[in-house]
Each structure stands twice: as structure tokens, then as C-alpha cells.
């Protein structure tokens, strides 16, 4: 198993509060993001990732987010296999204490 780089929910919150520009991708289902997602995140459902590869740039690092960190870890493994730089937010939105907003279409 390839090692997946990680970032904790607290570390991510701190980076955002410090104004860092990060590439965040929320891979949860539509119903889940309606309850709130990190405002800076782009929503691409886990099942849609293979069809959305042209969104990703191999020169950037993407932080993957889901509810608990399990699905985003799977997405990280897949994208890493495709040659992308990714990091998994451990603990997912269950542990994220920063600002969130409901997803607006």
C-alpha cells in the first residue's frame, strides 16, 4: 500500500485562517455537503472523480475531504496512482471545527 500524506482537520483550519491558498476537494455525496462544507472547497463526489481528472493539475497539491477521512483516503490513493499530489484530511468533517457553509448550486 502506498503511503498517503495526511493533514489533520485542525492543521487545515489553521492554514485557512492564516490565509493560505489551498486546493480543497470535498468528495462527499450531495446530501452531505448540503449540511455544510468548507467554503473554499470544490465539491466533486467520489464517484465522479475518474470523470473529472481534467479538473486536477499535476503541479498542485489537493487536499481531499469527506465525512470521516475514509472515502477521501480512497480517492487519494486513486489520484496518487494517476500521478497527482494529494493529501488526506484525517478525521474528515466530523473533526473539522472551522467555518462551513451549506453547498449552494
PyMOL commands that place a pseudoatom at each C-alpha (Angstrom):
pseudoatom trace, name=CA, resn=UNK, resi=1, chain=A, elem=C, hetatm=0, pos=[0.000, 0.000, 0.000]
pseudoatom trace, name=CA, resn=UNK, resi=2, chain=A, elem=C, hetatm=0, pos=[1.361, 3.388, -0.981]
pseudoatom trace, name=CA, resn=UNK, resi=3, chain=A, elem=C, hetatm=0, pos=[1.722, 5.913, 1.805]
pseudoatom trace, name=CA, resn=UNK, resi=4, chain=A, elem=C, hetatm=0, pos=[-0.881, 8.676, 1.674]
pseudoatom trace, name=CA, resn=UNK, resi=5, chain=A, elem=C, hetatm=0, pos=[0.192, 12.075, 3.008]
pseudoatom trace, name=CA, resn=UNK, resi=6, chain=A, elem=C, hetatm=0, pos=[-2.155, 13.464, 5.653]
pseudoatom trace, name=CA, resn=UNK, resi=7, chain=A, elem=C, hetatm=0, pos=[-3.233, 16.701, 7.242]
pseudoatom trace, name=CA, resn=UNK, resi=8, chain=A, elem=C, hetatm=0, pos=[-5.361, 16.925, 10.374]
pseudoatom trace, name=CA, resn=UNK, resi=9, chain=A, elem=C, hetatm=0, pos=[-8.620, 18.874, 10.454]
pseudoatom trace, name=CA, resn=UNK, resi=10, chain=A, elem=C, hetatm=0, pos=[-7.037, 21.286, 12.950]
pseudoatom trace, name=CA, resn=UNK, resi=11, chain=A, elem=C, hetatm=0, pos=[-3.956, 21.864, 10.773]
pseudoatom trace, name=CA, resn=UNK, resi=12, chain=A, elem=C, hetatm=0, pos=[-6.174, 22.576, 7.788]
pseudoatom trace, name=CA, resn=UNK, resi=13, chain=A, elem=C, hetatm=0, pos=[-8.309, 25.018, 9.744]
pseudoatom trace, name=CA, resn=UNK, resi=14, chain=A, elem=C, hetatm=0, pos=[-5.166, 26.830, 10.903]
pseudoatom trace, name=CA, resn=UNK, resi=15, chain=A, elem=C, hetatm=0, pos=[-3.782, 27.091, 7.349]
pseudoatom trace, name=CA, resn=UNK, resi=16, chain=A, elem=C, hetatm=0, pos=[-7.083, 28.535, 6.077]
pseudoatom trace, name=CA, resn=UNK, resi=17, chain=A, elem=C, hetatm=0, pos=[-7.241, 31.006, 8.954]
pseudoatom trace, name=CA, resn=UNK, resi=18, chain=A, elem=C, hetatm=0, pos=[-3.698, 32.113, 8.058]
pseudoatom trace, name=CA, resn=UNK, resi=19, chain=A, elem=C, hetatm=0, pos=[-4.930, 32.875, 4.550]
pseudoatom trace, name=CA, resn=UNK, resi=20, chain=A, elem=C, hetatm=0, pos=[-3.124, 30.041, 2.804]
pseudoatom trace, name=CA, resn=UNK, resi=21, chain=A, elem=C, hetatm=0, pos=[-4.481, 29.247, -0.649]
pseudoatom trace, name=CA, resn=UNK, resi=22, chain=A, elem=C, hetatm=0, pos=[-5.210, 25.541, -0.684]
pseudoatom trace, name=CA, resn=UNK, resi=23, chain=A, elem=C, hetatm=0, pos=[-6.839, 23.266, -3.244]
pseudoatom trace, name=CA, resn=UNK, resi=24, chain=A, elem=C, hetatm=0, pos=[-9.597, 21.502, -1.300]
pseudoatom trace, name=CA, resn=UNK, resi=25, chain=A, elem=C, hetatm=0, pos=[-11.896, 18.882, -2.779]
pseudoatom trace, name=CA, resn=UNK, resi=26, chain=A, elem=C, hetatm=0, pos=[-14.912, 17.572, -0.859]
pseudoatom trace, name=CA, resn=UNK, resi=27, chain=A, elem=C, hetatm=0, pos=[-15.795, 14.082, -2.133]
pseudoatom trace, name=CA, resn=UNK, resi=28, chain=A, elem=C, hetatm=0, pos=[-18.971, 13.558, -0.104]
pseudoatom trace, name=CA, resn=UNK, resi=29, chain=A, elem=C, hetatm=0, pos=[-22.433, 12.984, -1.538]
pseudoatom trace, name=CA, resn=UNK, resi=30, chain=A, elem=C, hetatm=0, pos=[-24.799, 15.864, -2.335]
pseudoatom trace, name=CA, resn=UNK, resi=31, chain=A, elem=C, hetatm=0, pos=[-26.954, 15.393, 0.796]
pseudoatom trace, name=CA, resn=UNK, resi=32, chain=A, elem=C, hetatm=0, pos=[-23.845, 15.543, 2.976]
pseudoatom trace, name=CA, resn=UNK, resi=33, chain=A, elem=C, hetatm=0, pos=[-22.474, 18.812, 1.590]
pseudoatom trace, name=CA, resn=UNK, resi=34, chain=A, elem=C, hetatm=0, pos=[-25.881, 20.471, 1.952]
pseudoatom trace, name=CA, resn=UNK, resi=35, chain=A, elem=C, hetatm=0, pos=[-25.289, 20.255, 5.709]
pseudoatom trace, name=CA, resn=UNK, resi=36, chain=A, elem=C, hetatm=0, pos=[-22.144, 22.305, 5.290]
pseudoatom trace, name=CA, resn=UNK, resi=37, chain=A, elem=C, hetatm=0, pos=[-18.767, 22.224, 3.648]
pseudoatom trace, name=CA, resn=UNK, resi=38, chain=A, elem=C, hetatm=0, pos=[-15.572, 24.242, 3.913]
pseudoatom trace, name=CA, resn=UNK, resi=39, chain=A, elem=C, hetatm=0, pos=[-16.310, 27.380, 1.837]
pseudoatom trace, name=CA, resn=UNK, resi=40, chain=A, elem=C, hetatm=0, pos=[-13.009, 27.135, -0.072]
pseudoatom trace, name=CA, resn=UNK, resi=41, chain=A, elem=C, hetatm=0, pos=[-13.620, 23.512, -1.114]
pseudoatom trace, name=CA, resn=UNK, resi=42, chain=A, elem=C, hetatm=0, pos=[-14.746, 22.326, -4.522]
pseudoatom trace, name=CA, resn=UNK, resi=43, chain=A, elem=C, hetatm=0, pos=[-17.389, 19.601, -4.425]
pseudoatom trace, name=CA, resn=UNK, resi=44, chain=A, elem=C, hetatm=0, pos=[-16.681, 16.590, -6.636]
pseudoatom trace, name=CA, resn=UNK, resi=45, chain=A, elem=C, hetatm=0, pos=[-18.441, 13.422, -5.491]
pseudoatom trace, name=CA, resn=UNK, resi=46, chain=A, elem=C, hetatm=0, pos=[-16.179, 10.409, -5.014]
pseudoatom trace, name=CA, resn=UNK, resi=47, chain=A, elem=C, hetatm=0, pos=[-17.874, 8.511, -7.847]
pseudoatom trace, name=CA, resn=UNK, resi=48, chain=A, elem=C, hetatm=0, pos=[-17.295, 11.405, -10.248]
pseudoatom trace, name=CA, resn=UNK, resi=49, chain=A, elem=C, hetatm=0, pos=[-13.542, 11.763, -9.643]
pseudoatom trace, name=CA, resn=UNK, resi=50, chain=A, elem=C, hetatm=0, pos=[-12.463, 9.493, -12.562]
pseudoatom trace, name=CA, resn=UNK, resi=51, chain=A, elem=C, hetatm=0, pos=[-14.547, 11.586, -14.985]
pseudoatom trace, name=CA, resn=UNK, resi=52, chain=A, elem=C, hetatm=0, pos=[-13.224, 14.865, -13.535]
pseudoatom trace, name=CA, resn=UNK, resi=53, chain=A, elem=C, hetatm=0, pos=[-9.489, 14.251, -13.858]
pseudoatom trace, name=CA, resn=UNK, resi=54, chain=A, elem=C, hetatm=0, pos=[-9.109, 17.255, -16.160]
pseudoatom trace, name=CA, resn=UNK, resi=55, chain=A, elem=C, hetatm=0, pos=[-10.006, 19.470, -13.162]
pseudoatom trace, name=CA, resn=UNK, resi=56, chain=A, elem=C, hetatm=0, pos=[-6.785, 18.379, -11.458]
pseudoatom trace, name=CA, resn=UNK, resi=57, chain=A, elem=C, hetatm=0, pos=[-3.345, 19.804, -12.219]
pseudoatom trace, name=CA, resn=UNK, resi=58, chain=A, elem=C, hetatm=0, pos=[-0.288, 17.643, -11.532]
pseudoatom trace, name=CA, resn=UNK, resi=59, chain=A, elem=C, hetatm=0, pos=[1.651, 20.734, -10.409]
pseudoatom trace, name=CA, resn=UNK, resi=60, chain=A, elem=C, hetatm=0, pos=[-0.712, 21.415, -7.483]
pseudoatom trace, name=CA, resn=UNK, resi=61, chain=A, elem=C, hetatm=0, pos=[-1.434, 19.555, -4.278]
pseudoatom trace, name=CA, resn=UNK, resi=62, chain=A, elem=C, hetatm=0, pos=[-5.046, 18.741, -3.464]
pseudoatom trace, name=CA, resn=UNK, resi=63, chain=A, elem=C, hetatm=0, pos=[-6.457, 18.089, -0.015]
pseudoatom trace, name=CA, resn=UNK, resi=64, chain=A, elem=C, hetatm=0, pos=[-9.290, 15.565, -0.094]
pseudoatom trace, name=CA, resn=UNK, resi=65, chain=A, elem=C, hetatm=0, pos=[-12.135, 15.793, 2.404]
pseudoatom trace, name=CA, resn=UNK, resi=66, chain=A, elem=C, hetatm=0, pos=[-15.037, 13.525, 3.313]
pseudoatom trace, name=CA, resn=UNK, resi=67, chain=A, elem=C, hetatm=0, pos=[-17.101, 12.834, 6.420]
pseudoatom trace, name=CA, resn=UNK, resi=68, chain=A, elem=C, hetatm=0, pos=[-14.636, 10.721, 8.376]
pseudoatom trace, name=CA, resn=UNK, resi=69, chain=A, elem=C, hetatm=0, pos=[-11.489, 10.511, 6.233]
pseudoatom trace, name=CA, resn=UNK, resi=70, chain=A, elem=C, hetatm=0, pos=[-12.071, 7.005, 4.842]
pseudoatom trace, name=CA, resn=UNK, resi=71, chain=A, elem=C, hetatm=0, pos=[-13.526, 7.836, 1.391]
pseudoatom trace, name=CA, resn=UNK, resi=72, chain=A, elem=C, hetatm=0, pos=[-11.115, 10.717, 0.882]
pseudoatom trace, name=CA, resn=UNK, resi=73, chain=A, elem=C, hetatm=0, pos=[-8.254, 8.310, 1.638]
pseudoatom trace, name=CA, resn=UNK, resi=74, chain=A, elem=C, hetatm=0, pos=[-9.500, 6.022, -1.151]
pseudoatom trace, name=CA, resn=UNK, resi=75, chain=A, elem=C, hetatm=0, pos=[-9.715, 8.987, -3.526]
pseudoatom trace, name=CA, resn=UNK, resi=76, chain=A, elem=C, hetatm=0, pos=[-6.169, 10.000, -2.533]
pseudoatom trace, name=CA, resn=UNK, resi=77, chain=A, elem=C, hetatm=0, pos=[-4.889, 6.505, -3.341]
pseudoatom trace, name=CA, resn=UNK, resi=78, chain=A, elem=C, hetatm=0, pos=[-6.604, 6.604, -6.737]
pseudoatom trace, name=CA, resn=UNK, resi=79, chain=A, elem=C, hetatm=0, pos=[-5.351, 10.087, -7.655]
pseudoatom trace, name=CA, resn=UNK, resi=80, chain=A, elem=C, hetatm=0, pos=[-1.847, 9.330, -6.400]
pseudoatom trace, name=CA, resn=UNK, resi=81, chain=A, elem=C, hetatm=0, pos=[-1.816, 6.290, -8.727]
pseudoatom trace, name=CA, resn=UNK, resi=82, chain=A, elem=C, hetatm=0, pos=[-2.673, 8.667, -11.586]
pseudoatom trace, name=CA, resn=UNK, resi=83, chain=A, elem=C, hetatm=0, pos=[0.341, 10.836, -10.693]
pseudoatom trace, name=CA, resn=UNK, resi=84, chain=A, elem=C, hetatm=0, pos=[-1.402, 13.627, -8.738]
pseudoatom trace, name=CA, resn=UNK, resi=85, chain=A, elem=C, hetatm=0, pos=[-0.174, 15.210, -5.486]
pseudoatom trace, name=CA, resn=UNK, resi=86, chain=A, elem=C, hetatm=0, pos=[-2.758, 14.669, -2.789]
pseudoatom trace, name=CA, resn=UNK, resi=87, chain=A, elem=C, hetatm=0, pos=[-3.197, 14.780, 0.928]
pseudoatom trace, name=CA, resn=UNK, resi=88, chain=A, elem=C, hetatm=0, pos=[-5.997, 13.309, 3.030]
pseudoatom trace, name=CA, resn=UNK, resi=89, chain=A, elem=C, hetatm=0, pos=[-7.712, 15.328, 5.762]
pseudoatom trace, name=CA, resn=UNK, resi=90, chain=A, elem=C, hetatm=0, pos=[-7.828, 12.827, 8.599]
pseudoatom trace, name=CA, resn=UNK, resi=91, chain=A, elem=C, hetatm=0, pos=[-10.951, 12.716, 10.733]
pseudoatom trace, name=CA, resn=UNK, resi=92, chain=A, elem=C, hetatm=0, pos=[-12.942, 14.366, 7.957]
pseudoatom trace, name=CA, resn=UNK, resi=93, chain=A, elem=C, hetatm=0, pos=[-15.711, 16.863, 8.526]
pseudoatom trace, name=CA, resn=UNK, resi=94, chain=A, elem=C, hetatm=0, pos=[-16.583, 15.095, 11.785]
pseudoatom trace, name=CA, resn=UNK, resi=95, chain=A, elem=C, hetatm=0, pos=[-13.444, 16.666, 13.272]
pseudoatom trace, name=CA, resn=UNK, resi=96, chain=A, elem=C, hetatm=0, pos=[-13.368, 19.946, 11.357]
pseudoatom trace, name=CA, resn=UNK, resi=97, chain=A, elem=C, hetatm=0, pos=[-14.118, 22.896, 13.665]
pseudoatom trace, name=CA, resn=UNK, resi=98, chain=A, elem=C, hetatm=0, pos=[-13.687, 25.757, 11.193]
pseudoatom trace, name=CA, resn=UNK, resi=99, chain=A, elem=C, hetatm=0, pos=[-16.289, 27.711, 9.245]
pseudoatom trace, name=CA, resn=UNK, resi=100, chain=A, elem=C, hetatm=0, pos=[-18.595, 25.804, 6.951]
pseudoatom trace, name=CA, resn=UNK, resi=101, chain=A, elem=C, hetatm=0, pos=[-21.440, 26.794, 4.707]
pseudoatom trace, name=CA, resn=UNK, resi=102, chain=A, elem=C, hetatm=0, pos=[-24.153, 24.756, 3.003]
pseudoatom trace, name=CA, resn=UNK, resi=103, chain=A, elem=C, hetatm=0, pos=[-23.265, 23.973, -0.584]
pseudoatom trace, name=CA, resn=UNK, resi=104, chain=A, elem=C, hetatm=0, pos=[-25.025, 26.316, -2.966]
pseudoatom trace, name=CA, resn=UNK, resi=105, chain=A, elem=C, hetatm=0, pos=[-25.516, 25.154, -6.530]
for i in range(1, 105): cmd.bond("trace and resi %d" % i, "trace and resi %d" % (i + 1))
show_as sticks, trace
zoom trace
